[in-house]
Amino acid sequence: MWFDSGRVCLDLMATLAPGDGLRDGDGLRLWFAGAGLVPDRTPLARVGPDWAAAFRDLRGDVETLVRAELDGPGAPCADTAPALARVNALAAGPPPGLCAVRDQEGHLVRELCGGVGCGALLAAVARDAVELLTDPGDRALLRVCEGDGCTRVYLDTSRGHRRRWCSSERCGNRERVARHRRRVLASGA
């Protein structure tokens, strides 16, 4: 289920493909850890279906806004005002508090403190979406995977900005295998 798009809000969008990774609280817990939103040591007492539903709603709003940006300012698209209002409202909330604590070896590590709630985590992801969508440099690096049937969005931070796939190991490998098969068939071997 894990996908590193370069931004936590884009990682949230990626939970939709190939299956919904946010069906329940367990899937959401896995995503929190994989996306680095919640450090490993942070206790999450109650992550239930209501949390998963709230993150699915945010995912839909972020997807609406990001896809509209990819289409460009002059492209005809659905009205994004409701999605933008919901993301802005969530981003205005207080993010989770950070604490430095000592691990078992005595090193300082990051931990969320003060009772981690759904609203604070939603605020962190919504704030990331606002930062992405209002930064012209990052917006210019948004790409859609060119893999066959893949619609994942990622930030192209590669040298030369020529990255074509969301993952070289996943979509890139499929494309290379398909290209090889086409060459073998074309050569009559």
N, C-alpha and C positions, 0 to 999 in steps of 0.2 A: 504494500500500500504506500510505502514511502517514496516521495519524489521531492527533489531539491530544485526549486525553480529560481531561487535567488531572492525571494521575498516570501514572508510568511503568509501574506494574503493570497499570493498565487499558489502557494502550497495548499491552502484551504480550497481553492478552486479545483485543484488536482484530485481532491478526495472523491470527486464525482466519477472519475474514470479509473479503471474499467467498471467497477461496481461502487456503490455508495459506501465509502469508508466511514461514514458518520451515521450509521443506522441506529446506533445505541451508545450508551455511555462508555462501554468498553472500547469501541472503535474510536471514540473521541479521546479517551485517555491515551491510546496508542498514538494518535495524531499529535496530541499535545507534546508527548515525549519526542517523537520523530521530528517534529518541526522545531524543536528547541524552545517552544513557548513556555514549557514548565520544566525546570531543572529536575533531574532524576530524583533528588532527595525530597522534593516538595510533596507533602502529603495532600491528597485530594480526597476529602472525606466522602462527598456525595456528588458524583457525576452521573446524572440520570438522563432519562429520555427528554426531559425538558431542556437540558443543556444541549443535547444533540440537535433538537429541533431549532433552538436559537442559533446554533452555528450553521445549520443547513440554510436558515433564512438569510444569515449574513453572507454565506457563500453565494447564494442566488443574487443578492444585491451587488456584491463585488464582481461577480461574473458579468452582470448587466453593464456595469460601469466600465470594466476593462474591455469588454468586447466592443462597446461603443467607441472607446478611445482607439482601438485597433482599426475600426471602420473609418475613422477620421472625422473631423469636425463637420465636413460637408455631406457626409453620407446619411441617407435616410435611415433612421433607426427609431425604435420604440422610445417613448418618453422615459427618460432616465431620472426625472425629477423625484419621483417617490423613492427610488433606490438610493439616490444621493442624499435625500433627507434622512433616511433611516441610517445610512452609514455615518453621516455627520453626527447624528444624535448619539450613536454608540461611541464614536470617537471622542466625544466631549466628556464621557465618563472617566472616572479615575482609573488609571491602569493599576495592575498589581504592584505591591511594594516589593522592593528588592532588599535583601539582607545578605551580609557576608557572615558565614558561619565556618567553623573549623570542621573538617572531615576527620575520619578516624586516624589519619596520618598527621594531622595538625595543620594541613594546608587550608587556606581560605578558599571557600567555594561559594558560588552564588546560589541563593535559595529565595523563593518567594515567601513573603511573610505577611502576617496580619490577616489570616483567614482568606484563602484564595476563593473568590467567588466567580460565578459565571459572568457577571457584568464586567468585572475587571479584565477578564481574559478576552471577552468580546471587544472591550475598549482597545486593548492592545492590538488586536488584529484589524479592527476598523481604522485605528490611527495609522497602521502600516499602509492600509489601502489609500487613505487620504494623502499620506506622504508620497506614495508611488504616483498617484494620479495627478498630483500638483507639482511634480518635479519634471520639468521638460527633458532633462538628461535621461532619467530613468524611463520615462514614457517612450522616448526614442529607441530604447533598447528592448521594448516589448516585442516578442515574436510568438508566432503560433507554430507548433511542430509541423514539419513537412512530411512526417511519417504517414504512411497509408492508413487512413482511418483515425489518426490521432489528432485531437484538438487541444492538447495541453498548451498552456501559455507559460512562457519563461522569460527571464531577463537575460539577454545575450551579452554577457560580460567577457566573451572570448576575445582574444587578440584579433583585430581586424573585423570583429563583429560579423563573422561568416558562419556562425553556428546554425545548423539546419534542423536539428532534432532536439526534442526535450531531453533525451538520454541517448548517448552514443551506444550504451550497452543494450538498450531496449529497442527503440525505433531505428537508430542508426544501424545496428546489427541486422535487423530485419531487412532494411533497405539494401545493405551490402549483399546479403544472401540472395535477395530477389534479383539484384543486378547480375550477380554471378550466374544464377540459373538462366537468365535471359541470354547472357553471352554464350553459355554452353549450348542452349537450344538453337541459337542463331548460327553457331559454328557447325551444327549437325553432329556433334559428338555424342 
